[in-house]
Amino acid sequence: MNRLPRRTAFNIANLGLIALSLAACQSEKKPAASSASSQAALPVMERVALGANACWFKSGDPAFKAYRLAPELNSFSGRPRILLVPRNSPESRPMLVVQAEGNPAKVDAFGPAMNEPHAARITTDVKRWVNGGKGCS
């Protein structure tokens, strides 16, 4: 049986220990969420729903006091959406529909609320949330 010289065996063992030590010192990196998956219709509409709920409703914004948020994110049509419906008549026709489709998501907002004074704000807020922003205007 061939034996390595004592010095070579010692160096190989040291290299192995050094490699293990370095591997143990490195912090574990978690894979980043791919931008493609975060731009799909569902994650985009989840962000929009969270933003709308926080900024329009939980904040007590008077522009949205007459409405109620009705998220419909589990859509079998592949178009998750949120609806703004009249607060006292949630079964009525929506005043605003914001929906997304595809990957990357194509987002549309339409309905009677888009003809009201706060339409520009709705558009600005939805664009910010679609692009990953979390704040309120």
C-alpha positions in Angstrom: 0.0 0.0 0.0 1.3 3.4 -0.9 1.6 5.8 1.9 1.8 9.5 1.6 4.8 11.1 3.2 4.0 12.2 6.7 4.4 15.9 5.8 2.0 15.7 2.8 -0.7 13.9 4.9 -0.4 16.6 7.6 -0.8 19.4 5.0 -3.9 17.7 3.5 -5.4 17.3 6.9 -4.7 21.0 7.7 -6.3 22.1 4.4 -9.4 20.1 5.2 -9.7 21.7 8.7 -9.2 25.1 7.3 -11.8 24.6 4.6 -14.3 23.3 7.3 -13.5 26.3 9.5 -14.1 28.8 6.7 -17.3 27.1 5.7 -18.6 27.3 9.3 -17.7 31.0 9.6 -19.6 32.0 6.5 -23.2 33.2 7.2 -25.9 31.2 5.6 -27.4 33.1 2.6 -31.1 32.7 1.9 -32.1 32.8 -1.7 -33.7 36.1 -2.7 -37.2 35.9 -3.9 -37.0 36.1 -7.7 -38.3 39.3 -9.1 -40.3 37.3 -11.7 -42.4 35.6 -9.0 -42.9 38.9 -7.1 -44.2 40.5 -10.3 -46.8 37.9 -10.9 -50.5 38.8 -10.6 -51.2 37.3 -7.2 -48.2 38.8 -5.2 -48.8 42.2 -6.9 -52.5 42.2 -5.9 -51.6 41.1 -2.4 -49.3 44.2 -2.1 -52.1 46.4 -3.4 -54.7 44.9 -1.0 -52.4 45.4 2.0 -51.6 49.0 0.9 -55.2 49.9 0.3 -56.3 48.4 3.6 -53.6 50.2 5.5 -53.7 53.6 3.7 -57.3 54.0 2.7 -59.2 52.2 5.4 -57.2 51.6 8.7 -55.9 55.1 8.5 -59.5 56.5 8.6 -59.0 58.4 5.3 -62.2 60.4 4.7 -62.0 59.9 0.9 -62.7 56.2 1.4 -65.1 56.4 4.4 -68.1 55.6 2.1 -66.5 52.4 0.9 -65.5 48.9 2.1 -62.6 46.8 0.8 -63.5 43.5 -0.7 -60.4 41.5 -1.7 -60.9 38.7 -4.2 -57.4 37.3 -4.4 -58.2 33.6 -4.8 -59.4 33.9 -8.4 -60.0 30.9 -10.5 -59.9 33.2 -13.6 -56.2 34.1 -13.0 -57.2 37.7 -12.3 -56.9 38.4 -8.6 -58.6 41.7 -7.7 -59.8 44.0 -5.0 -63.1 45.8 -5.0 -64.3 49.0 -3.3 -68.0 48.5 -2.6 -70.4 50.9 -0.8 -69.9 50.5 2.9 -73.6 50.1 3.7 -74.4 47.9 0.6 -71.5 45.5 0.0 -73.6 43.4 -2.4 -74.0 46.4 -4.7 -72.0 46.9 -7.9 -68.3 47.8 -7.0 -67.3 51.4 -7.2 -63.7 50.4 -8.0 -62.1 47.3 -9.4 -58.3 46.9 -9.3 -57.2 43.6 -11.0 -54.0 42.0 -12.3 -53.3 39.3 -14.8 -50.2 37.6 -16.0 -46.5 37.5 -15.1 -45.3 40.3 -15.1 -48.7 41.5 -14.0 -50.8 43.8 -16.1 -52.8 45.9 -13.6 -56.1 47.6 -14.5 -58.2 49.9 -12.3 -61.7 50.9 -13.4 -65.1 51.8 -12.1 -67.1 54.9 -11.1 -64.6 55.8 -8.4 -62.1 56.6 -11.2 -64.3 59.6 -12.1 -64.3 61.0 -8.6 -61.9 63.6 -7.2 -59.7 61.0 -5.6 -59.0 59.1 -8.8 -55.5 60.6 -9.3 -54.7 59.4 -5.7 -56.0 55.9 -6.4 -53.8 55.7 -9.5 -50.7 57.0 -7.7 -51.2 54.7 -4.7 -51.9 51.6 -6.9 -48.8 52.3 -9.1 -46.6 52.7 -6.0 -47.8 49.4 -4.5 -47.5 47.5 -7.8 -43.9 48.6 -8.0 -43.2 47.4 -4.5 -43.7 50.5 -2.4 -45.4 50.2 0.9 -46.1 53.7 2.0 -49.1 55.9 1.9 -49.4 59.2 0.1 
